[in-house]
Amino acid sequence: MKNIGKIIGIMLPIAALVMIVLQVVVSNELAGLGKRLGELDREVRIQADINEALKTEVASASSLLTLRERAESLGFVEPTSKQIMNLTLEVPVALGL
């Protein structure tokens, strides 16, 4: 019984010391990961803002008014009534042979 008491008397402080060191190491790692997570979160917000700006730019560039202005700058004009051709959608059922 005395041997078990001696072993516990020696092992308990060693185990406590190991646990304290382990807690410091884990706390340090968590702090580092928290900082990295904050950086990644900031990057995500920046990319989301850039993405939103690009969406707005695409919507503006593809608007009908912008397309009309671009077509006019390239020399396109409104067609006259002589340039418009109407096609009928009627298809003959059978050909008279």
Residue pairs with C-beta under 8 A, 6 or more apart in sequence:
60 66
